[in-house]
Amino acid sequence: MSDLSGGGTVEEANKIRQVINKRDLPASVRSFKLEFGADSTGDPAVTIWLIVDDDPNPPKRVLDQTTRFVRETESELMQLGLRHWPFIRFSPASEAKLYFGETDAAPQRFA
């Protein structure tokens, strides 16, 4: 097993990517990033950052689509029995550029 920063493994990251990539990303989601580390109690965790449009008031259909995507993804990830507990979070594209160094506004399928 190859280790990633934050204690994750390439195999675990690939399992997460497979779950996400087999679904259509919601229209508001530009890409996603994985961040392995620990949760607030020190247990292994992976934050799945969904990089979203900077729209502060997305249409209801976009919110519904995104909510459905998150629920289905979380459900499938829980069934995998990952060593790192998955948390799905959102980051506006403008902030992700600062935090992750995102420079491309085009949707991406792999993180």
C-alpha positions in Angstrom: 0.0 0.0 0.0 1.3 3.4 -0.9 0.7 6.1 1.7 -0.6 9.6 1.0 -0.2 12.6 3.3 -2.6 12.5 6.2 -2.4 8.8 6.5 -4.5 7.8 3.5 -3.5 5.2 1.0 -3.6 5.3 -2.7 -6.0 2.3 -2.6 -8.4 4.0 -0.3 -8.3 7.2 -2.4 -9.0 5.2 -5.5 -12.0 3.6 -4.0 -13.4 7.0 -3.0 -12.7 8.4 -6.5 -14.5 5.4 -8.1 -17.6 6.0 -6.1 -17.7 9.7 -7.0 -16.7 9.2 -10.7 -19.4 6.7 -11.4 -22.0 9.4 -10.7 -22.7 12.5 -12.7 -21.3 15.4 -10.7 -24.1 18.0 -10.0 -24.1 20.9 -12.3 -22.7 23.2 -9.6 -19.7 21.0 -8.8 -16.6 21.8 -10.8 -14.3 19.2 -9.3 -13.4 17.5 -6.0 -10.4 17.0 -3.8 -9.5 14.5 -1.2 -7.9 15.5 2.1 -6.8 12.8 4.5 -6.2 13.6 8.1 -7.9 13.3 11.5 -11.4 14.4 12.7 -11.9 16.6 15.8 -11.5 13.5 18.0 -8.3 12.4 16.4 -9.8 9.5 14.5 -8.7 8.9 10.8 -10.9 11.0 8.4 -11.0 12.0 4.8 -12.6 15.2 3.7 -14.1 15.1 0.3 -14.1 18.7 -0.9 -16.7 19.5 -3.6 -15.5 22.6 -5.4 -18.7 24.4 -6.3 -19.7 27.5 -8.3 -19.5 30.8 -6.5 -23.3 31.3 -6.8 -24.6 32.3 -3.3 -28.2 31.5 -4.3 -28.3 28.4 -6.6 -31.6 27.4 -8.0 -33.6 24.8 -6.0 -33.1 22.1 -8.6 -29.3 22.5 -8.2 -29.6 22.2 -4.5 -31.8 19.1 -4.8 -29.4 17.5 -7.3 -26.4 18.2 -5.0 -28.2 17.0 -1.9 -29.1 13.7 -3.7 -25.5 13.3 -4.9 -24.1 13.8 -1.4 -26.6 11.4 0.2 -26.0 8.6 -2.4 -22.2 9.1 -2.2 -22.1 9.1 1.6 -24.3 6.0 1.7 -22.0 4.1 -0.7 -18.8 5.2 1.0 -20.1 4.0 4.4 -20.7 0.5 2.9 -17.0 0.3 1.8 -15.8 0.2 5.4 -13.0 2.7 4.8 -10.4 3.2 7.5 -10.9 7.0 7.2 -14.4 8.3 8.0 -15.7 10.3 5.0 -16.9 13.9 5.4 -18.2 15.7 2.4 -17.7 19.5 2.5 -18.2 22.3 0.0 -15.7 25.0 -1.1 -16.6 27.9 -3.4 -14.3 27.9 -6.5 -12.9 31.3 -5.5 -11.8 30.0 -2.1 -10.6 26.6 -3.5 -8.2 28.6 -5.8 -6.6 30.0 -2.7 -6.7 26.8 -0.6 -5.9 24.1 -3.2 -4.3 26.2 -5.9 -7.1 25.5 -8.3 -6.6 27.4 -11.5 -8.9 25.7 -14.0 -12.6 26.5 -13.8 -13.5 23.6 -16.1 -15.2 20.5 -14.5 -12.8 17.7 -13.6 -13.6 14.1 -13.1 -10.5 13.1 -11.2 -9.0 14.6 -8.0 
